[in-house]
Amino acid sequence: MNDVVVVWLQFLACLLLVGYAGVRLTVYGDAIADKTGLGGNWIGFLLIGIVTSMPDLANGLSAVTLADAPDLAVGAIFGACIFNLAIIVILDLLYRQGSVFSSASQGHILSAAFGIVMIGFSGLSMNLALNREEPALGHIGIFSLVILVLYLVSVYTVFNYESRQVKEYTEQEPDAYPGLSLGVVIARYVAAAVVVIVTGIFLPLIAKEAASLMHWQESFVGTLLVAFITTLPEIIVAVTAVRIDALDMAIGNIFGSNLFNMAILAIEDVVYKPGPLFSKIAPVHAVSVMTSLIMTGFAITGLFFRPEKRLLKMVGWISWMLLSLLLINSYFLFINGRAA
């Protein structure tokens, strides 16, 4: 069989596996939120956000260790952030009870704001490294340590905020999953999580082979192809969450995943021995950093302003902006990521 066909069949297999696991994550995540009283926002932000980003973690660790492909690792992370934010467009299209920005909790502004701060630190670290001015401790960039601390601060802050918001609501809600015990729900959730994680381990090697066969540079493959596959759990979670009327869990997962993605970058920097990580990558990734920042800014604008009107009876103007930025970033990376 042709090698190109084989590598794309491998991508398809990954897509199907993480797609199925994503549905299970959503259902059992909602059940955990219901039975523990933690609330869908918090479950989406932390529990589901971390698990759906595990393919990114596995991909990144394999890329910087086994495959020695720092461009692939960094490109996949920022590409995943962009794809995550573009999921809001899908939500806005599917959610017909109103605009997602007017229906979702404004509490998501807090996690989105932390996202801007952490992506901004990553961008600062990248630009300093490209100019050979990044402060470092050995092979680890200083800002990677800052990002790890900021992630812990964001988790603590969002947890405190959401705990205050959901306390009265969750105390009044009946159990929506009376036929399942908490232990069974957690066990099934863990099983689905394992499928997502194991699938993610194989992605960097598949992507590296695809880069060679398709004559694309790792930066393009990492940012678009691997990023799409590793973002599939977030897409499935978002669609499934809308179907079970858990919009806030879907939005929380998007911003929570992006925050964890920044923590993944810091972890990759720690394990990448030839580092600092950003000193070994192509400058083209700075475009994805700026795109991520602008898209997050638009998302915050929508959550604060809460527009209702849909353009062309499809999605709101902010969703159109998010889609446009995704397409512009993808086109730029494709043109500038071709192998010479």
Secondary structure, DSSP 8 states (H G I E B T S, - for coil): --HHHHHHHHHHHHHHHHHHHHHHHHHHHHHHHHHH---HHHIIIIIIHHHHTHHHHHHHHHHHHTS--HHHHHHHHHHHHHHHHHHHHHHHHH-TTS-HHHHS-TTHHHHHHHHHHHHHHHHHHHHHHHTT---EETTEEHHHHHHHHHHHHHHHHHHHHHHHHHHHHHHH---S-TTS-HHHHHHHHHHHHHHHHHHHHHHHHHHHHHHHHHTB-HHHIIIIIIHHHHHHHHHHHHHHHHHTT-HHHHHHHHHHHHHHHHHHHHHHHHH-TT--GGGGS-TTHHHHHHHHHHHHHHHHHHHHH-----BTTTB-HHHHHHHHHHHHHHHHHHHHTB--
